[in-house]
Amino acid sequence: MKVLISGTSSGIGRAAALKFLSAGHEVVGLDLLGSTIENNRYSHFITDISCGVLPDIDGVNILINNAGVQDTGRDIDINLKGSIRVTEKYAFCDGIKSVLFIASASAHNGSEFPEYAASKGGVISYMKNVALRIAAFGATANSLSPGGVLTELNARVINDKEKWDKIMSLTLLPKWAEVEEIAEWIYFVTVINKSMTAQDILIDNGEIAKAQFIW
């Protein structure tokens, strides 16, 4: 299948691209930056999904909206409007099987930066709209909401011991997810799954579920 992934230069997007390539799929990446992926089944386009020229790509079977920023002043433009722009161009066509959005635990609890939380909440709402419309093609649309993930984007807290210790005290499982684990979730929801649609899956090591039980 042909898989289109936004944000493949690093982090979750790069891990997802490598996962699909290892399974024999053709992968097309969109990113502001270049890519270090070397595979004859991988092609890469450099563009700003929020306002740049989106290349003409035919025959997309799986679309993964992963590209995102945090606390930049452009969170809504890129995370939400960029995802809408990419989806409206590539998703609604014959042969489409699945659309997936990478949202965030922040969409559920409103924590982190205001525009970031708002952008990811919007992503989940838009995902449900896509699911309603893309069902006509026999396709699914879902989202994943990771909590903390070990990516370059989060280096400022991962490398700060005081902040890191506080973060770990807030989760049931005192750890963050590896990008490879999120890539496995992405593969399952878009390839293995055939019946779940219009759903968001929270993957946060129990951060939202943590509570203090007091008699």
Summary of the structure (lengths in Angstrom):
residues: 215
radius of gyration: 16.9
end to end distance: 54.5
largest distance: 60.9
contacts: 724
relative contact order: 0.15
helix: 40%
strand: 18%
